Amino acid sequence: MRHALVFVIRVYQKATAFKPRTCRFEPSCSEYAAQAILKYGPVKGLLLAAWRLLRCNPWNPGGHDPVI
């Protein structure tokens, strides 16, 4: 299951590679999601990715936020 989810994320990354990067975090939100799913499994990984997406807003400065 985790590899299927990461595959979908990688397809999304390839499909949007031509767009300018606008993510305020490093690594990007999609890369963070892929890393979290691989490290923690699908359930916790998706929860961490959802929390990351909720923090992606104009009032958050962003910055370096690795999967721990």
MARGU-921516 format. One line per field, with one value per atom (N, C-alpha, C, O, CB): x, y, z; atom name; residue in three letters; residue number from 0. Coordinates in steps of 0.05 Angstrom, whole numbers, plus 32768, in hexadecimal, padded with zeros to 4 digits. Glycine has a CB too. Layout:
N
c1 <- c(X_...)
c2 <- c(Y_...)
c3 <- c(Z_...)
atom <- c(CA_...)
res <- c(ALA_...)
n <- c(NUM_...)
end
This chain:
68
c1 <- c(8010_8000_8011_800C_7FED_8026_8037_8044_8047_804C_804D_805A_8047_804E_8068_802E_801A_8014_8011_7FFF_8013_800E_8026_8022_800A_803E_8056_8057_8060_8070_804F_804E_803B_8042_8044_8024_8011_801D_801A_7FF7_802C_8039_804E_8051_8045_805E_8073_8067_8073_8084_8051_8043_803B_803E_802B_802F_8028_8040_803E_801A_8056_806E_8078_8080_8084_8078_8080_806D_8076_8082_8053_803F_8041_803A_8023_804A_804B_8068_806D_803F_807B_8097_809C_80AF_80A8_808B_808F_8085_808B_8080_8075_806B_8081_8092_8052_8080_8094_808E_8077_8093_80A3_80A0_8095_80A0_80BC_8080_8073_8071_8067_8058_807B_8079_808A_80A1_8080_807F_808E_80A0_80AE_807B_809E_80AD_80C3_80C1_809A_80D7_80EB_80ED_80F3_8107_80E9_80E2_80C5_80B6_80E6_80BF_80A4_808F_8096_80A2_8077_8061_805E_8059_8047_8060_805D_8075_8071_805A_808D_80A4_80A2_80A9_80BE_8099_8095_8081_8085_808A_806B_8057_8063_805E_803F_8072_807E_8091_8091_808D_80A2_80B5_80A6_80AE_80C7_8091_8082_8074_8074_806D_8069_805C_8070_806B_804D_8087_809C_80A7_80AD_80B3_80A9_80B5_80A1_80A8_80C0_8088_8075_805D_804D_806A_805C_8045_802F_8030_803B_801B_8006_7FF5_7FEE_7FF4_7FED_7FDB_7FE9_7FDF_7FD0_7FFE_800C_8018_8019_8022_8023_802E_801A_8021_803A_8002_7FED_7FE4_7FDE_7FD5_7FE3_7FDC_7FF1_7FEB_7FD9_800B_8020_801F_8023_803C_8019_8017_7FFF_8001_8014_7FE9_7FD2_7FD8_7FD0_7FB9_7FE6_7FED_8000_7FFE_7FFB_8012_8024_8014_801A_8039_8001_7FF1_7FE0_7FDC_7FDE_7FD7_7FC8_7FDA_7FD0_7FBC_7FF3_8006_800F_801C_801E_8009_8012_7FFE_7FEA_8014_8003_7FF1_8002_8019_7FDB_7FF6_8005_800F_8022_7FF4_8004_800C_8023_802D_7FF5_802A_8040_8059_8058_8039_8070_8087_8094_80A4_809C_808D_8099_80B5_80BB_809A_80C7_80E3_80E9_80DA_80E9_80FF_8108_80F7_80F6_8126_80E9_80D7_80D9_80C7_80BA_80EE_80F2_80DF_80D4_810F_80DC_80CE_80E0_80F7_80C5_80D7_80E8_80E2_80EE_80E5)
c2 <- c(7FE8_8000_8019_802C_8000_8019_8031_8038_804F_802E_8023_8028_8032_8041_800F_8029_8033_8051_8060_8023_8059_8075_8086_809C_8079_807C_808B_808D_80A1_807E_8077_8078_808E_809D_805D_8091_80A6_80C2_80D4_80A3_80C5_80DE_80E4_80FB_80DE_80D0_80D4_80DB_80EC_80BA_80CF_80D6_80F3_8102_80C4_80FC_8118_812A_813F_811C_8123_8133_8135_814B_8127_811F_8120_8131_8140_8104_812F_813E_815C_816B_8134_8164_8180_818B_81A1_8185_817C_8184_819D_81AC_816E_81A3_81BA_81D4_81EA_81B6_81D2_81EA_81F6_81E7_81E3_8210_821B_8212_820E_823A_820E_8205_821B_8231_81FB_8215_8229_8220_822F_8230_8208_81FE_820F_8214_81E0_8217_8227_8216_8221_8238_81FC_81EA_81DC_81DA_81D5_81D2_81C1_81A8_81AB_81D0_8190_8188_8190_8198_816A_818E_8196_8184_816F_8193_818D_817E_8162_814F_818D_815F_8145_8133_811B_8147_813E_812E_8126_8110_813D_8139_8133_811C_810A_814D_811D_8108_80ED_80D9_810E_80EC_80D3_80C8_80B0_80D6_80D9_80D1_80C8_80B4_80E8_80D6_80CE_80B3_80A3_80E3_80AE_8095_807E_8069_8095_8082_806D_8068_8051_8075_807C_8079_806F_805D_8094_8079_8072_8061_8059_808B_805B_804B_805D_8075_8038_8051_8061_8072_8089_8050_8067_8075_808E_80A4_8063_8089_809F_80B2_80CA_8095_80A7_80B7_80CB_80E2_80A6_80C1_80D2_80E7_80FE_80C2_80E0_80F3_8109_8121_80E5_8102_8116_8128_8140_8108_811C_812C_813F_8156_8119_8136_8147_815E_8175_8137_8159_816E_8182_819A_8162_8178_818A_819C_81B4_8179_8191_81A0_81B6_81CB_818E_81AF_81C3_81DA_81F1_81B6_81D5_81EA_81FB_820F_81DF_81F2_8201_8217_8213_81EE_822E_8245_825F_825E_8245_8275_828F_8298_82A8_82A4_828E_8297_8286_828C_8296_8271_8260_8266_8267_8241_826C_8274_825D_8262_827F_8244_822D_8228_822B_8233_8220_821B_81FD_81ED_8225_81F5_81DA_81CA_81D1_81D7_81B5_81A5_8188_817E_81AF_817A_815E_814B_8151_8155_8133_811D_8113_810B_8106_8113_810A_80EE_80E3_811D)
c3 <- c(8000_8000_8000_7FF1_8018_8011_8012_7FF8_7FF1_8028_7FEA_7FD0_7FBB_7FA9_7FC6_7FBC_7FAA_7FAE_7F9B_7FAC_7FC8_7FCE_7FC5_7FBA_7FEC_7FCA_7FC1_7FA3_7F98_7FCD_7F95_7F78_7F6E_7F5B_7F6D_7F7A_7F73_7F77_7F67_7F83_7F8E_7F93_7F7E_7F75_7FB0_7F77_7F63_7F48_7F39_7F60_7F40_7F27_7F28_7F15_7F22_7F3F_7F43_7F40_7F32_7F5E_7F4C_7F4A_7F2E_7F25_7F5C_7F1F_7F03_7EF2_7EE0_7EF7_7EF7_7EE8_7EED_7EDB_7EEE_7F04_7F0A_7F0A_7F14_7F26_7F00_7F00_7EEF_7EF5_7EF5_7EDC_7ECB_7ED8_7ECE_7EB0_7EED_7EFB_7F0D_7F17_7F0B_7F11_7F24_7F41_7F48_7F23_7F4F_7F6B_7F7D_7F7D_7F76_7F8B_7F9C_7FB9_7FCA_7F92_7FC0_7FDB_7FEE_7FE7_7FDD_8004_8017_802A_803B_8028_8028_8039_8029_8011_8046_8037_802C_803E_8056_802A_8035_801A_8012_8024_8017_7FF9_7FF0_7FFE_8008_7FD1_7FFE_800B_8000_800F_800A_7FE5_7FD9_7FE1_7FE6_7FBB_7FE1_7FE9_8007_800E_7FE4_8017_8034_8037_8047_8042_8028_802A_8022_8030_8017_800C_8004_8019_801F_7FE9_8025_8039_8052_805E_8040_805A_8072_806E_8081_8079_8057_8052_8052_805D_8036_8046_8046_8062_8069_8033_8072_808C_80A1_80B1_8096_80A0_80B5_80AC_80BD_80C1_8092_8089_807F_8083_809E_8072_8066_8079_8073_8056_8090_80A1_80AE_80AA_80B7_80BC_80C9_80B5_80B9_80DD_809F_808A_807E_8079_8074_8078_806D_8081_807A_8064_809B_80B0_80B2_80B4_80CB_80B1_80B1_8098_809A_80B3_8081_8069_806A_8061_8050_8075_8078_808B_8086_8083_80A1_80B4_80A6_80AB_80CD_8096_8087_8074_8072_8077_8066_8053_8062_8057_8043_807A_8089_8092_8095_80A2_8095_809D_8085_8089_80AB_806D_8055_8050_8041_803D_805B_8057_8059_8060_806D_8052_8051_806C_806E_8046_8082_809D_80A8_80BE_80AF_809B_80A4_8093_807B_80A1_80A0_8091_8081_806F_80A4_8088_8079_8083_809B_805B_8071_8078_8077_806B_8094_8084_8084_8098_80AF_808A_808E_809F_8096_8088_809D_809E_8095_80A4_80B9_8099_8099_80A7_80BC_80B7_8093_80D5_80EB_80F2_8105_8104)
atom <- c(N_CA_C_O_CB_N_CA_C_O_CB_N_CA_C_O_CB_N_CA_C_O_CB_N_CA_C_O_CB_N_CA_C_O_CB_N_CA_C_O_CB_N_CA_C_O_CB_N_CA_C_O_CB_N_CA_C_O_CB_N_CA_C_O_CB_N_CA_C_O_CB_N_CA_C_O_CB_N_CA_C_O_CB_N_CA_C_O_CB_N_CA_C_O_CB_N_CA_C_O_CB_N_CA_C_O_CB_N_CA_C_O_CB_N_CA_C_O_CB_N_CA_C_O_CB_N_CA_C_O_CB_N_CA_C_O_CB_N_CA_C_O_CB_N_CA_C_O_CB_N_CA_C_O_CB_N_CA_C_O_CB_N_CA_C_O_CB_N_CA_C_O_CB_N_CA_C_O_CB_N_CA_C_O_CB_N_CA_C_O_CB_N_CA_C_O_CB_N_CA_C_O_CB_N_CA_C_O_CB_N_CA_C_O_CB_N_CA_C_O_CB_N_CA_C_O_CB_N_CA_C_O_CB_N_CA_C_O_CB_N_CA_C_O_CB_N_CA_C_O_CB_N_CA_C_O_CB_N_CA_C_O_CB_N_CA_C_O_CB_N_CA_C_O_CB_N_CA_C_O_CB_N_CA_C_O_CB_N_CA_C_O_CB_N_CA_C_O_CB_N_CA_C_O_CB_N_CA_C_O_CB_N_CA_C_O_CB_N_CA_C_O_CB_N_CA_C_O_CB_N_CA_C_O_CB_N_CA_C_O_CB_N_CA_C_O_CB_N_CA_C_O_CB_N_CA_C_O_CB_N_CA_C_O_CB_N_CA_C_O_CB_N_CA_C_O_CB_N_CA_C_O_CB_N_CA_C_O_CB_N_CA_C_O_CB_N_CA_C_O_CB_N_CA_C_O_CB)
res <- c(MET_MET_MET_MET_MET_ARG_ARG_ARG_ARG_ARG_HIS_HIS_HIS_HIS_HIS_ALA_ALA_ALA_ALA_ALA_LEU_LEU_LEU_LEU_LEU_VAL_VAL_VAL_VAL_VAL_PHE_PHE_PHE_PHE_PHE_VAL_VAL_VAL_VAL_VAL_ILE_ILE_ILE_ILE_ILE_ARG_ARG_ARG_ARG_ARG_VAL_VAL_VAL_VAL_VAL_TYR_TYR_TYR_TYR_TYR_GLN_GLN_GLN_GLN_GLN_LYS_LYS_LYS_LYS_LYS_ALA_ALA_ALA_ALA_ALA_THR_THR_THR_THR_THR_ALA_ALA_ALA_ALA_ALA_PHE_PHE_PHE_PHE_PHE_LYS_LYS_LYS_LYS_LYS_PRO_PRO_PRO_PRO_PRO_ARG_ARG_ARG_ARG_ARG_THR_THR_THR_THR_THR_CYS_CYS_CYS_CYS_CYS_ARG_ARG_ARG_ARG_ARG_PHE_PHE_PHE_PHE_PHE_GLU_GLU_GLU_GLU_GLU_PRO_PRO_PRO_PRO_PRO_SER_SER_SER_SER_SER_CYS_CYS_CYS_CYS_CYS_SER_SER_SER_SER_SER_GLU_GLU_GLU_GLU_GLU_TYR_TYR_TYR_TYR_TYR_ALA_ALA_ALA_ALA_ALA_ALA_ALA_ALA_ALA_ALA_GLN_GLN_GLN_GLN_GLN_ALA_ALA_ALA_ALA_ALA_ILE_ILE_ILE_ILE_ILE_LEU_LEU_LEU_LEU_LEU_LYS_LYS_LYS_LYS_LYS_TYR_TYR_TYR_TYR_TYR_GLY_GLY_GLY_GLY_GLY_PRO_PRO_PRO_PRO_PRO_VAL_VAL_VAL_VAL_VAL_LYS_LYS_LYS_LYS_LYS_GLY_GLY_GLY_GLY_GLY_LEU_LEU_LEU_LEU_LEU_LEU_LEU_LEU_LEU_LEU_LEU_LEU_LEU_LEU_LEU_ALA_ALA_ALA_ALA_ALA_ALA_ALA_ALA_ALA_ALA_TRP_TRP_TRP_TRP_TRP_ARG_ARG_ARG_ARG_ARG_LEU_LEU_LEU_LEU_LEU_LEU_LEU_LEU_LEU_LEU_ARG_ARG_ARG_ARG_ARG_CYS_CYS_CYS_CYS_CYS_ASN_ASN_ASN_ASN_ASN_PRO_PRO_PRO_PRO_PRO_TRP_TRP_TRP_TRP_TRP_ASN_ASN_ASN_ASN_ASN_PRO_PRO_PRO_PRO_PRO_GLY_GLY_GLY_GLY_GLY_GLY_GLY_GLY_GLY_GLY_HIS_HIS_HIS_HIS_HIS_ASP_ASP_ASP_ASP_ASP_PRO_PRO_PRO_PRO_PRO_VAL_VAL_VAL_VAL_VAL_ILE_ILE_ILE_ILE_ILE)
n <- c(0_0_0_0_0_1_1_1_1_1_2_2_2_2_2_3_3_3_3_3_4_4_4_4_4_5_5_5_5_5_6_6_6_6_6_7_7_7_7_7_8_8_8_8_8_9_9_9_9_9_10_10_10_10_10_11_11_11_11_11_12_12_12_12_12_13_13_13_13_13_14_14_14_14_14_15_15_15_15_15_16_16_16_16_16_17_17_17_17_17_18_18_18_18_18_19_19_19_19_19_20_20_20_20_20_21_21_21_21_21_22_22_22_22_22_23_23_23_23_23_24_24_24_24_24_25_25_25_25_25_26_26_26_26_26_27_27_27_27_27_28_28_28_28_28_29_29_29_29_29_30_30_30_30_30_31_31_31_31_31_32_32_32_32_32_33_33_33_33_33_34_34_34_34_34_35_35_35_35_35_36_36_36_36_36_37_37_37_37_37_38_38_38_38_38_39_39_39_39_39_40_40_40_40_40_41_41_41_41_41_42_42_42_42_42_43_43_43_43_43_44_44_44_44_44_45_45_45_45_45_46_46_46_46_46_47_47_47_47_47_48_48_48_48_48_49_49_49_49_49_50_50_50_50_50_51_51_51_51_51_52_52_52_52_52_53_53_53_53_53_54_54_54_54_54_55_55_55_55_55_56_56_56_56_56_57_57_57_57_57_58_58_58_58_58_59_59_59_59_59_60_60_60_60_60_61_61_61_61_61_62_62_62_62_62_63_63_63_63_63_64_64_64_64_64_65_65_65_65_65_66_66_66_66_66_67_67_67_67_67)
end
